[in-house]
Amino acid sequence: MWFDSGRICLDLLATFTPHGDTEGIRDGDELRLWLVGVGLVPDRTPLGGLGPDWVAAFRGLRDDVDRLVRAELAGQGPAEDALARVNAAAAGPPPGLCAVRDGEGHLVRELCGGVECAGLLASVARDAVELLTDPGDMALLRACEGDGCARVYLDTSRGHRRRWCSSELCGNRERVARHRRRLAGAAGVAGVAGKG
């Protein structure tokens, strides 16, 4: 369900694909899977308050971060309303971490003091603020060149020439499309030669 873009805030953006109208956070269960998948919440953490209001809050943050990131990619100034909301979310305290012993006596990570939506939002919003204010990371920010793909990611590849969010998905689709175009071109040339 989650895509590793190199930043948690960008992973949140990957939960919605505008061109395909694919919503990855339709309900609390999907939000919980995303929170665990990106490592914000340890797997066994109880999230008793998670409900439709959490889903709406994370979707709202996602929309604001998306507007800011895409404005930066386009070389435009930030949307001030989105920036104000992300800054307000980032100002909140993130959840605390504790080390506790599991059933086998090993130390494991756990969130302390109860988990609230605002604290988790603060973690993601702070990541967005860090990204947007880090010239090094911003220089690595890319939009996938795959047809119909709207994902953004940090290009940490050697030489920084990565073109797709995933070589296995968008890259493979592009290679298959290129192959089909070559075959169609070759068939068209053969058909014209046969008529001559």
C-alpha positions as CSV (number, residue, x, y, z in Angstrom):
1,M,0.0,0.0,0.0
2,W,2.9,2.4,0.6
3,F,5.6,3.6,-1.7
4,D,9.1,4.4,-0.5
5,S,9.8,7.8,-1.9
6,G,12.7,8.7,0.4
7,R,10.7,10.9,2.7
8,I,7.6,10.2,4.8
9,C,5.8,13.3,3.6
10,L,6.3,12.1,0.0
11,D,5.1,8.6,0.9
12,L,1.9,10.3,2.1
13,L,1.5,11.9,-1.3
14,A,1.8,8.5,-3.0
15,T,-1.4,7.4,-1.2
16,F,-3.4,9.3,-3.9
17,T,-2.9,9.2,-7.6
18,P,-4.8,12.2,-9.1
19,H,-4.7,10.9,-12.7
20,G,-6.1,7.5,-11.8
21,D,-8.3,8.9,-8.9
22,T,-6.9,6.1,-6.7
23,E,-7.4,6.8,-3.0
24,G,-5.1,4.8,-0.8
25,I,-6.5,6.1,2.5
26,R,-10.2,5.3,2.2
27,D,-10.7,4.4,5.9
28,G,-9.0,4.0,9.2
29,D,-7.8,0.5,8.4
30,E,-5.9,1.8,5.4
31,L,-4.5,4.8,7.3
32,R,-3.3,2.4,10.0
33,L,-1.6,0.2,7.4
34,W,0.1,3.3,6.0
35,L,1.2,4.6,9.5
36,V,2.7,1.2,10.3
37,G,4.2,0.8,6.8
38,V,6.2,4.0,6.9
39,G,7.3,3.4,10.4
40,L,5.5,6.2,12.2
41,V,3.7,3.7,14.4
42,P,5.0,0.3,15.6
43,D,2.8,-2.5,14.4
44,R,1.2,-3.4,17.8
45,T,0.4,0.1,18.8
46,P,-3.3,0.6,19.8
47,L,-4.9,3.4,17.9
48,G,-8.2,3.7,19.7
49,G,-9.1,7.1,18.4
50,L,-8.4,6.4,14.8
51,G,-11.5,7.1,12.7
52,P,-13.0,9.2,10.0
53,D,-11.6,12.5,11.5
54,W,-8.0,11.1,11.3
55,V,-8.6,10.0,7.7
56,A,-9.8,13.5,6.9
57,A,-6.9,15.2,8.7
58,F,-4.3,13.1,6.9
59,R,-5.9,13.6,3.5
60,G,-6.0,17.4,4.2
61,L,-2.3,17.4,5.1
62,R,-1.5,15.3,2.0
63,D,-3.3,17.9,-0.2
64,D,-1.4,20.8,1.4
65,V,2.0,19.1,1.1
66,D,1.2,18.1,-2.5
67,R,0.4,21.7,-3.4
68,L,3.7,22.9,-1.8
69,V,5.9,20.2,-3.4
70,R,4.4,20.6,-6.8
71,A,4.8,24.4,-6.6
72,E,8.5,23.9,-5.8
73,L,8.9,21.5,-8.7
74,A,7.3,24.0,-11.0
75,G,9.5,26.8,-9.7
76,Q,6.6,28.7,-8.3
77,G,6.1,30.3,-4.9
78,P,4.3,28.3,-2.3
79,A,0.6,28.4,-1.8
80,E,0.5,30.5,1.4
81,D,-2.7,28.9,2.8
82,A,-1.2,25.4,2.4
83,L,2.1,26.6,3.9
84,A,0.3,28.1,6.9
85,R,-1.6,24.8,7.6
86,V,1.5,22.7,7.2
87,N,3.4,25.0,9.6
88,A,0.6,24.9,12.1
89,A,0.6,21.1,12.0
90,A,4.4,20.9,12.3
91,A,4.3,23.1,15.4
92,G,2.5,20.4,17.4
93,P,4.4,17.9,19.6
94,P,5.2,14.6,17.9
95,P,4.5,11.4,19.8
96,G,7.2,10.3,22.3
97,L,9.2,7.2,21.8
98,C,10.0,4.7,24.6
99,A,12.0,1.5,24.7
100,V,10.1,-1.4,26.3
101,R,10.7,-5.1,26.7
102,D,8.6,-7.4,24.5
103,G,7.4,-10.9,25.6
104,E,10.8,-12.3,24.9
105,G,12.7,-9.7,26.9
106,H,14.0,-7.8,23.8
107,L,13.9,-4.0,23.7
108,V,11.4,-2.7,21.1
109,R,10.2,0.7,20.2
110,E,6.8,1.9,21.4
111,L,5.0,5.2,21.3
112,C,4.5,6.6,24.8
113,G,1.7,8.6,26.4
114,G,-1.1,7.6,24.0
115,V,-1.2,8.2,20.3
116,E,-3.1,11.2,19.0
117,C,-3.8,12.3,15.5
118,A,-2.2,15.7,16.0
119,G,1.1,14.2,17.1
120,L,1.3,11.9,14.0
121,L,0.3,14.8,11.8
122,A,3.1,16.8,13.4
123,S,5.6,14.2,12.5
124,V,4.6,14.2,8.8
125,A,4.3,18.0,8.6
126,R,7.8,18.4,10.2
127,D,9.2,16.1,7.6
128,A,7.6,18.2,4.9
129,V,9.0,21.4,6.4
130,E,12.5,19.8,6.6
131,L,12.2,18.7,3.0
132,L,11.0,22.1,1.7
133,T,13.7,23.9,3.5
134,D,16.6,21.6,2.7
135,P,18.3,22.7,-0.6
136,G,20.1,19.4,-0.9
137,D,16.9,17.3,-0.7
138,M,15.0,19.8,-2.9
139,A,17.7,19.4,-5.6
140,L,17.0,15.6,-5.5
141,L,13.2,16.0,-5.7
142,R,11.7,14.5,-8.9
143,A,8.4,13.8,-10.5
144,C,7.9,10.4,-12.1
145,E,8.1,10.6,-15.9
146,G,5.8,7.5,-16.2
147,D,2.7,8.1,-18.3
148,G,-0.1,9.0,-16.0
149,C,2.0,8.7,-12.8
150,A,2.0,11.6,-10.4
151,R,4.4,10.3,-7.8
152,V,7.3,12.4,-6.5
153,Y,10.4,11.0,-4.9
154,L,14.0,11.8,-3.9
155,D,16.4,10.7,-6.6
156,T,19.2,9.2,-4.6
157,S,20.4,7.1,-7.5
158,R,24.0,7.2,-8.7
159,G,24.4,10.1,-11.1
160,H,20.8,11.4,-10.2
161,R,19.3,10.3,-13.5
162,R,16.4,8.3,-12.2
163,R,13.3,8.9,-14.4
164,W,10.6,6.8,-12.7
165,C,9.2,6.3,-9.3
166,S,9.8,2.6,-9.8
167,S,11.8,0.8,-12.5
168,E,9.6,-2.3,-11.9
169,L,6.3,-0.4,-12.4
170,C,6.6,2.8,-14.4
171,G,9.9,2.0,-15.9
172,N,8.7,-1.4,-17.1
173,R,5.5,0.2,-18.6
174,E,7.7,2.7,-20.5
175,R,10.0,-0.1,-21.8
176,V,7.0,-2.2,-23.0
177,A,5.4,0.8,-24.7
178,R,8.7,1.7,-26.4
179,H,9.0,-1.9,-27.6
180,R,5.4,-1.9,-29.0
181,R,6.1,1.4,-30.8
182,R,9.2,-0.1,-32.4
183,L,7.2,-3.2,-33.5
184,A,4.3,-1.1,-34.8
185,G,6.8,1.1,-36.7
186,A,8.6,-1.9,-38.2
187,A,5.2,-3.4,-39.2
188,G,4.2,0.0,-40.8
189,V,7.5,0.1,-42.7
190,A,7.1,-3.5,-43.9
191,G,3.5,-2.8,-45.1
192,V,4.6,0.3,-47.1
193,A,7.5,-1.6,-48.6
194,G,5.2,-4.5,-49.6
195,K,2.9,-2.0,-51.5
196,G,5.8,-0.5,-53.5
